[in-house]
Amino acid sequence: MADCQETLNELDRFLDSELSPGDKEEIMGHLSVCTDCQGAFQFHAELREVVKKKALADELPDGFLDRLKNCFGDQILDDH
Amino acid sequence: MEARENFSADVMQYAPQLFSTAVRMTRNRADAEDLVQETYLKAWRAFDSYEQGTNLRAWLFRIMTNTYINKYNAKLRRPDETELDDVEELYLFRRMGAFDQSKMSASAEDQMFELFTDDEVKSAIEDLPESFRLPVLLSDVEGFSYKEISEMLDVPIGTVMSRLHRGRKTMHKRLYQYAKDRGLVNEALLVETDGASAPSQPE
């Protein structure tokens, strides 16, 4: 089974869903018996969610969607 | 032509997330609007090269990322990545013991969400140099795979991974600094906690 250091080394790839099923199982095995690593993984998973939600919270400019829709159509032929 | 008619509706659903990511890329709302408009114009013109059934969202983000890189002459292939200071592993996690519980009102499950403001998270990303900012945006915010990001930025997967790792650590350090500036942190609490909270040497 993976030890703490090996497990923490895979933190990014685990959260990025980039591990093979076998490697993922290995990490899950360690997390099921190690509360320290589990805490670190849980923390980073939550932090990732928070960053994602907050970084996408931008109000659209007034009329933005209407202006965007004008990008589709014949008028683009007159552009430049 | 029916496919083209559906195209407008299909791509419009991604406008809000393209706009937010464009703001983080350009760090400016007006430039972001221009960038998204340019992206949609190019998408419309390149529609024939879009393969039906493939990932439309990834295709749009690839166009936007390329447009950004070309328009702003982004330097993504810099061989010497000395732009960021080295930050120790698990920087923020190891300092969570220093957050002053008495100054945080939210329930435990909301605490992480309440800890940082929207503006702090946005600034922490926008402050990253672009060779780190783009991978972090495309991964942490947009959830693209290493392979997709590698193709969008035209850098090897290993480079994507190392930039993500360093970019995230720097972003987390910045978030800690913001919390500290707002008086949420009492570093005296750190010495009272166990060894897991003590700063360790970077690898």
Boltz contact constraints between the chains, C-beta under 6 A:
constraints:
  - contact:
      token1: [A, 12]
      token2: [B, 165]
      max_distance: 6.0
  - contact:
      token1: [A, 18]
      token2: [B, 146]
      max_distance: 6.0
  - contact:
      token1: [A, 40]
      token2: [B, 93]
      max_distance: 6.0
  - contact:
      token1: [A, 43]
      token2: [B, 93]
      max_distance: 6.0
  - contact:
      token1: [A, 46]
      token2: [B, 112]
      max_distance: 6.0
  - contact:
      token1: [A, 50]
      token2: [B, 112]
      max_distance: 6.0
  - contact:
      token1: [A, 50]
      token2: [B, 113]
      max_distance: 6.0
  - contact:
      token1: [A, 51]
      token2: [B, 121]
      max_distance: 6.0
  - contact:
      token1: [A, 51]
      token2: [B, 140]
      max_distance: 6.0
  - contact:
      token1: [A, 52]
      token2: [B, 141]
      max_distance: 6.0
  - contact:
      token1: [A, 54]
      token2: [B, 118]
      max_distance: 6.0
  - contact:
      token1: [A, 54]
      token2: [B, 121]
      max_distance: 6.0
  - contact:
      token1: [A, 55]
      token2: [B, 121]
      max_distance: 6.0
  - contact:
      token1: [A, 55]
      token2: [B, 125]
      max_distance: 6.0
  - contact:
      token1: [A, 55]
      token2: [B, 141]
      max_distance: 6.0
  - contact:
      token1: [A, 56]
      token2: [B, 17]
      max_distance: 6.0
  - contact:
      token1: [A, 56]
      token2: [B, 20]
      max_distance: 6.0
  - contact:
      token1: [A, 57]
      token2: [B, 118]
      max_distance: 6.0
  - contact:
      token1: [A, 58]
      token2: [B, 20]
      max_distance: 6.0
  - contact:
      token1: [A, 58]
      token2: [B, 23]
      max_distance: 6.0
  - contact:
      token1: [A, 60]
      token2: [B, 19]
      max_distance: 6.0
  - contact:
      token1: [A, 61]
      token2: [B, 33]
      max_distance: 6.0
  - contact:
      token1: [A, 68]
      token2: [B, 15]
      max_distance: 6.0
  - contact:
      token1: [A, 68]
      token2: [B, 40]
      max_distance: 6.0
  - contact:
      token1: [A, 71]
      token2: [B, 37]
      max_distance: 6.0
  - contact:
      token1: [A, 71]
      token2: [B, 40]
      max_distance: 6.0
  - contact:
      token1: [A, 71]
      token2: [B, 41]
      max_distance: 6.0
  - contact:
      token1: [A, 71]
      token2: [B, 44]
      max_distance: 6.0
  - contact:
      token1: [A, 72]
      token2: [B, 8]
      max_distance: 6.0
  - contact:
      token1: [A, 72]
      token2: [B, 44]
      max_distance: 6.0
